[in-house]
Structure formats: structure tokens, C-alpha cells
Amino acid sequence: MLELSEDKTLITHLPTNKAKFMGVYFYTYTVRRSTSPMIVRRVIQGKFCYSRINNVRIHFAMPTREIINSMIDKGFILEKQVDGKKNLVPFAITK
């Protein structure tokens, strides 16, 4: 019997939710200037053709804060207080 993991087979509706795949967030937003779709007339192989213009843009977002926190937990980055500000300092591992 085939068993599917709920976390790995999650189907996400991108216009309403962000999807996380391989550590990167994917999401969309629509650039809409009016409620009716924009239809343009093009010439393809000598014939007129009507097509809609897609105003949906796909964005990729890197979870920077999660990556930095993970690197701090693993000891690759050190947090130091200098003049009341938190500074991130790389911790070099040398042999």
C-alpha cells in the first residue's frame, strides 16, 4: 500500500498561500488595473490571433531570518553586542 506524507504532498493555492519548496517560498500576486482581462490582437504566421495578457507574477522569497537562526544554532555565525547593536560575525572553522 502506498502511503503519502501530508507535509510532502501538500497542494497549495498560490494566490492565497505561500508554498515552501526546498527552503524557498513561492507566491503570486496579480497586477490588475481593471476587472476585465486585457485582450490583444497579434499576427502569428500571417493570421490575426487574439490572446489574453497574463498579469500574474510568480515571486520567490528566501527565508533569510530562518537561515541566519539556523546558522547561529549550528555555530557558524556568532551574535555580538557592539554599542547596543547586534552584529553577526562569521565564525571561521580552520584546521
Contacts in CASP RR format, 6 or more apart in sequence:
PFRMAT RR
TARGET T0000
AUTHOR 0000-0000-0000
METHOD contacts of the structure
MODEL  1
MLELSEDKTLITHLPTNKAKFMGVYFYTYTVRRSTSPMIVRRVIQGKFCY
SRINNVRIHFAMPTREIINSMIDKGFILEKQVDGKKNLVPFAITK
10 19 0 8 1.000
12 18 0 8 1.000
12 19 0 8 1.000
14 26 0 8 1.000
14 27 0 8 1.000
14 28 0 8 1.000
14 58 0 8 1.000
15 28 0 8 1.000
15 29 0 8 1.000
15 30 0 8 1.000
15 56 0 8 1.000
17 27 0 8 1.000
18 25 0 8 1.000
18 26 0 8 1.000
18 27 0 8 1.000
18 61 0 8 1.000
19 25 0 8 1.000
19 26 0 8 1.000
19 27 0 8 1.000
20 26 0 8 1.000
20 63 0 8 1.000
23 62 0 8 1.000
23 63 0 8 1.000
24 60 0 8 1.000
24 61 0 8 1.000
24 62 0 8 1.000
24 63 0 8 1.000
25 60 0 8 1.000
25 61 0 8 1.000
25 62 0 8 1.000
25 63 0 8 1.000
26 58 0 8 1.000
26 59 0 8 1.000
26 60 0 8 1.000
26 61 0 8 1.000
27 58 0 8 1.000
27 59 0 8 1.000
27 61 0 8 1.000
28 56 0 8 1.000
28 57 0 8 1.000
28 58 0 8 1.000
28 59 0 8 1.000
29 56 0 8 1.000
29 57 0 8 1.000
29 59 0 8 1.000
30 55 0 8 1.000
30 56 0 8 1.000
30 57 0 8 1.000
31 55 0 8 1.000
31 56 0 8 1.000
31 57 0 8 1.000
32 55 0 8 1.000
37 52 0 8 1.000
37 53 0 8 1.000
38 52 0 8 1.000
38 53 0 8 1.000
38 55 0 8 1.000
39 50 0 8 1.000
39 51 0 8 1.000
39 52 0 8 1.000
39 53 0 8 1.000
40 50 0 8 1.000
40 51 0 8 1.000
40 52 0 8 1.000
40 53 0 8 1.000
41 48 0 8 1.000
41 49 0 8 1.000
41 50 0 8 1.000
42 48 0 8 1.000
42 49 0 8 1.000
42 50 0 8 1.000
42 51 0 8 1.000
43 49 0 8 1.000
68 77 0 8 1.000
68 88 0 8 1.000
71 77 0 8 1.000
72 78 0 8 1.000
72 79 0 8 1.000
72 88 0 8 1.000
75 91 0 8 1.000
76 90 0 8 1.000
76 91 0 8 1.000
76 93 0 8 1.000
77 88 0 8 1.000
77 89 0 8 1.000
77 90 0 8 1.000
77 91 0 8 1.000
78 88 0 8 1.000
78 89 0 8 1.000
78 90 0 8 1.000
78 91 0 8 1.000
79 86 0 8 1.000
79 87 0 8 1.000
79 88 0 8 1.000
79 89 0 8 1.000
80 86 0 8 1.000
80 87 0 8 1.000
80 89 0 8 1.000
81 87 0 8 1.000
END
